[in-house]
Amino acid sequence: MSLQGPQTQQWFKRASQVMPYGINSNFRYWGDQDTLVVQRAKGAYLWDMDGRRYLDYRLGFGPIIVGHADERVNQAVVQAIQDGTLFAWTTPAEVELAERIVRLTAVEMVRLANSGTEATMQALRIARAYTGRQKFIKFEGHYHGSADSFMFSTAAASLNMLGSPRSPIAAPMSSGIPTSVAETVILLPFNDLELFERTVRARWGEIAAVFVEPMMGNVAGILPEEDFLPTLRRLCDEYGIVLIFDEVKTGFRIAKGGAQEYFNLKADLVTYAKALGNGYPIAAVGGKRDVMMTIAPGQVSQSGTYNGNAVVVAASLATLELLEKEGVLETVYQRGEALMKGIDEILTDQDVAHVMTGLPPMFGIHLGSDQPPRNFRDFLKGNASMYHQIVQELARRGVLPDIDGREPWFLCAALSEEDVQETLNVFNDAVRAVKAQYRANS
Ligand SMILES: Cc1ncc(COP(=O)(O)O)c(C=O)c1O
């Protein structure tokens, strides 16, 4: 049974005539039958073109932290745009936003951009310019945006593309990437300190940066083991390598100061986007003063016509104000804890091997094993098809996490206790329905 009602289907067909696959970003495609067309969203809900309501746990892949169409954020935008949107000069609002980001995250300086991909591209360039080296270490399953440099062994890969865990292959995730780009990236498994240390000691002279998602925001929220991030920090210090935390998903979500605060560790550069703007397209690259001051007009480029435009800066200021003053993340944590606990109990009661992963604001469900996955390879050994079936049953009943279990469940502060209860009731029914299908087929 298709997820598309008649109106949604009609719009999807129209979309497919003029946009490849009817979408504007590849990750949105759930197939011709199940890709939705959305009318509007409010708080924790969204409605498709047939007026079907969904409890939204994709939240635009993570940006919505307060809630969809928050009045306070929208009013700030409406007010700001009366005075123009783009000047190609610095504005007081930009200064205030940069000060607020610095205060919340403890980065020393910041530059604004428009998307996570822009921020990560710029961070890599700054690190290369700072060190005079060209290569960088990237971990399997980590996603740093759609720029050529990063599109290797991301969460889209399958196990047999990755090579031996002792010497991973940089597997390109798209045609159209020049083969020479693969030579600039060194792939390693997450949470494997022995291989990390061996690689850095052997090759440090070529390595500009270690790029890491401090928790695996693109593989079910897998957490770093206790020594992992501190060891990255120590070896980067020892060998003059720039440590870059990609906090596009964790920033302003797992703590006000993101992963740096949560794990009590400072990177040299940090990238932010998503929750920074509650759905408005803003990003930032920040970090230590001496590294950030590598940026220099005519020497090291960080630029963009729309950087710091009045629309997104107003949205971001209002979002961060709510984070600081309204206990947004406290609510997100409470709801997330209740949801994780409830899902865990349902799966245990129904005898489904599983382990809950991640943190309450962005968590995952690993099926097929009760051993916590340490890295991307472990996750790929799980029961992806059962997860897929459960999500289809959830979506039919109006609960909408992403269909791919690598994508965490995202929560926003607009989610109520009743919404959590509704989700758990639906989850229980969905698991029952899938188990009944398994029994019928066995
Ligand atoms: C950790 C991380 N970095 C970078 C990006 C790229 O961000 P954007 O899609 O805004 O370009 C993403 C997107 O999901 C991400 O999860």
PDBQT file of the ligand as one rigid body, heavy atoms in Angstrom, charges set to zero:
ROOT
HETATM    1  C1  LIG A 501      27.419  15.862  10.076  1.00  0.00    +0.000 C 
HETATM    2  C2  LIG A 501      27.002  16.559   8.828  1.00  0.00    +0.000 A 
HETATM    3  N1  LIG A 501      27.857  17.399   8.208  1.00  0.00    +0.000 NA
HETATM    4  C3  LIG A 501      27.513  18.067   7.096  1.00  0.00    +0.000 A 
HETATM    5  C4  LIG A 501      26.266  17.910   6.529  1.00  0.00    +0.000 A 
HETATM    6  C5  LIG A 501      25.892  18.669   5.286  1.00  0.00    +0.000 C 
HETATM    7  O1  LIG A 501      24.988  19.655   5.593  1.00  0.00    +0.000 OA
HETATM    8  P1  LIG A 501      24.063  20.281   4.437  1.00  0.00    +0.000 P 
HETATM    9  O2  LIG A 501      23.125  19.205   4.029  1.00  0.00    +0.000 OA
HETATM   10  O3  LIG A 501      23.407  21.466   5.112  1.00  0.00    +0.000 OA
HETATM   11  O4  LIG A 501      24.959  20.720   3.336  1.00  0.00    +0.000 OA
HETATM   12  C6  LIG A 501      25.346  17.042   7.128  1.00  0.00    +0.000 A 
HETATM   13  C7  LIG A 501      24.005  16.839   6.538  1.00  0.00    +0.000 C 
HETATM   14  O5  LIG A 501      23.235  16.009   6.956  1.00  0.00    +0.000 OA
HETATM   15  C8  LIG A 501      25.720  16.346   8.300  1.00  0.00    +0.000 A 
HETATM   16  O6  LIG A 501      24.891  15.483   8.904  1.00  0.00    +0.000 OA
ENDROOT
TORSDOF 0
